[in-house]
Amino acid sequence: MRNKLVALIVFFIGFSGISQELNATVTINSDRIQQTNKQVFTTLQNSIRDFFNNNKFTNVNVKRNELIDCNVLLIVNDYDPNSNSFTGTLQIQTSRPVFNSAYGTTLFNFVDNNVGFNYIEFESLVNSENSISSKLVGLLSYYANMIIGLDADSFALNGGTENYQKALNVVSMMQQTGDKGWIMGESNNRYALVNDILSNSFASYREAMYEYHIKGLDVMSDNPDDAKKGIANALNILANNHKVRPNALTTRIFFDAKSDEIAKVFSAGPNYDKTQLIETLTRINPLNGAKWNRM
């Protein structure tokens, strides 16, 4: 009887729906801060991890094996214990599994240099779609929804719209702070990122994300030739971004996540005529020209 009960518990844990969507690993680097008591950084690290992993950001029932893996690194550049203020850099990397393989492909590899907030040790970080209780909550809520939106876009065409809209709502509420990361007019901040992704002008980015994964990587184990064709087609779709705006933010975040992977895919496996592909890649992403030439 006991063995049956244990088996049922294991089955329930492994396959039942759970509340949260994220499986975040959070690290805080405070090496630049010269002070004896660094307990506040450990507490902050745990609070951020719990915010990501214990909150629900969609209405979808998620199974444990469907959690979105993400790594979050906060590098603290300055900390004032008198005002409980932090400034620093936030690095976020997320991945999703490739069908029928043990490989995880990077979806998002983004560095935010405009991070600033106040945090009192052990304060509650409460998630709410209708109000933002602090700059830190706004920051975390924004990126939680961006991570989920990007993951959804890789499985269904425009599947992440709802969460992008939630992220945009956070931006609207946070703009009153006047902080550089939230305001209009900057080319590489939180406002620009979600605004460009939702813009019809850069719809090719979202289409390319879907084609690259569903018709590219996800068929690699069954048919590498078709997979390469699917990835090449996705990159041709992405090239439309370049026509609208050379060096668009959406193009940059795509290649920040995918450049190494693309080079590896087309440097191995079945032969593929890469002449036109290399020309396209060099034109729309010259920063990684050395990688394309080595393919």
N, C-alpha and C positions, 0 to 999 in steps of 0.2 A: 504493500500500500504506500509506504514511504517513497519507494522508487518511482511509483507512478506520479506521486505528488511533485517530486523534484522535476520529473520530466515535463509536467504541465507548466511548472514555473519557468523552466528554461524556454519552453516553446512560447510562452506568453511574452517573456522579456525579448526574445529574438524576433518575433513576428508581429506583435501587436502594434497598433498605432501609438505614437508618443506625442507629447505636446510640442516640443521644440523642433526646429529645423536645422540648427547649426551644431557642429562639433568643432568648437574653436579651441585652439591651443594658444594661450596668451602669455607673452613674455614681456617684462619690463626691464629695460636696461637703464640703470641709474649710475653708471660708472662715472659720469661727468659731474655728479653731485658730491661735493665733499662735506659730509657730515657723518656723525657717529651713528645715529639712530636711523636706520633705513627700513624700519618695520612698516612705515606708511606705504612704501612701494610694493611690499608683499601684499598688504591689504588691498591696495588699488588693483594689483594684478588679479587677485581672486575676485574682486568685485566686477571687473570687466569681463572675466571669464564667465562668471555666473550670469551676467546680463545677457551675453550672447547665447549661452547654453540652456538657460532656464526660462527664457521667454518665448512666446509664440508670436510669430510675425505674419502668419497666413491662417486661412481657414482650412488648410489641407491637412489630412491625417497622414503623418509621416512615420514610416517604419524605421527601425533603428539602422538598418543597412542603407537607408536613403538619406541619412544625415549628410549635410554638406561640410566637408572638411575644409578648415581654413586656419591659417597661421597669422597671428596678429602680434606685431612687435612694436612696442612704444618705446622710443628712445627719448628719455627725459633730458632736455638741454638745460633747463633751469627750474628750480623749485624754491619757493619762498614759504617757509613754515609759518610765518606770521600772517600771511594772507591766504594760505592754503592754495596757492596758485602754481600751476604747472604749465610749461611750454615744451614743445618737442616735435618729434617727427613720428608719424604713424605709418608703418609698412604693413600692407595686407596682401596675402597671397591665398587664393582659393583654388581648389581642384575638384574635378568630378571623375568618376570611374569611366573607363572605356568599355563598351560592351564586350563580353566574352573574353576578358583579359584581366590581369592583375595590375594593369597600368592606370595611373591617375594622371589626367592631363590638366595643366594649369589653365584656369579660366581668367584669372585676374591677378595682376602683379603690380600693385599701385603704391606709390609713396606720396604721402600727404605731409608737406612741410609746414603747414599752417595750423598746427594743433595748439590750442590754449584753453585751459579750463581751471576751475576751482574744485577741489575735492577735500572734504573733511573725512578723516579716517572713520570707517565703519558706517558712513552715511548710506542710506538706501538709494539705489538707482532704479527708479520705477519707470517702466515702459508704458507709454500711453500714446495713442494715435492722435488724440485731440489736444494735448498740451505737452510742453517740454519743460521739465522741472529744473534742468541745468544744462550748461554747455556740454558737459561730458555725456549726459543722456542723449542730447541731440546728436552729437558726434557718433555715438555707438548705434543709435537707432537708424541714422542715415546709412551707415555702412552695412548694418544687418540687412536692410532692405535691398541695398545694391547687390550684396552677395547673393541673396536669394533670387533677385531678378536676373542676374547674369546666369545663374545655374538653370533657371527655368527657360531662358532663351536658348540654351544649348540643347534642350530636349524638345521644345515646341516652338514653332515660328511665332515670334512676338509673345512668348509665354510669360515673360517677366514684367509685362506692362503694369499690372496691379501694384507690384512692389516698387517699381520705379516711380509710380505716382505717389506712393507713400513716402518715398525718399524726397521727392519734390515738395511734398507737403511739409516735411521737416525743414527743408531749405527755406520755405516761405516763413515758417515760424522763427527760424534762427536768424534771418536777415536783419532783424531789428537789433541784434547785437553789434552789427557793424564790423564784425570780424572778417578778415580778408578771405578766409576759406568759404564764406557763404555769399559774398556779394557778387553782383553782376559786374561784367567788365574784365574779369580775370580770365585767362585762357586755360588755366590748368587747375582749377579749384573744384570744390564739390558742386557748386551751382553749375558750372560749365559741363561737368561730367554727366550729370543726370539730364540736363537740358539738351545736350547734344544727342544723347542716346535716345531720347524721346522725340527728337526733331525728325520730321519727315525728310529733311534734307540729308540726313545720315542714316536713313532706313537700311541702306546697304550693309551697314555694320551688323545690324541684328540679323539680317538675312544670311550674311556670311557666317556668323556664329552658329546658326542652325545648320546650314549646309556643311560646314567644316566638320561638325561633330556627328550628326545623324547620317549624312551621306559620305562622310570621309572616315574619320577615326573609328566610328562604330561598326564599319563593315571591313575593317582592316584584317581581322582574323579570318574572315570567310573569303575575301577577295581583295588582295592587296592592289591589284590593277585598278579595280573600280574605286577603291579607297583613295588612291592617288589622283584619279580623275575627279573625284568629289572634292578633295582638298583644293586642287588646282582651280576648279570651278568656283569654289568659295572665295579664293583669292582674287579671281577675276571680278567677282561681284563686289568685293571690298574695294577694288580699284575705283569704283564709282565715287567713293569718298574723296579720292584725290581730285576728281574732276570738280567737285563742289568746293573743296578747300584743301589745298596741299598742306600736308602735315597736320591734318585734323586730329583732335584729341582722341576720337574714337579709333582712328587708324593707329595712333601711337600706343594706346592701351592694348589693342589687338596684338601688335608685334612685341610689346613688352612681355606678354604672356606666351606668345607662340613662336618667336623667331628661331629659338634653338630646336624646337620640335619640328618645325617645317624643314629646317636644314637636315636633320637626321632622317626624316621620312624620305626625302628625295635623294639622299646620299646612299641609300641602301635598298635592298629588295629588288623587285622586278624593274627592268629598264623602263624609263619613261622619258620621252622627248621633252627636255626641260628648257630648250632654247627660249621659247616665248615666255615661259613662266619666269625664268631668271630676269628677262627684260622687264616684265611687269613688276616683279618684286623690287628690282633696282630702282625703278622709276617711282614707285609709291612709298618705298622705305629705304632710301639710300643710306641711312645710318647703319644698317646691317649689311651693306654691300659686300663686305669681305665674306660673310657667311654664305651669301647667295653665289658668289663666285666659286666657292669651294664645293658646291653641291655637285 
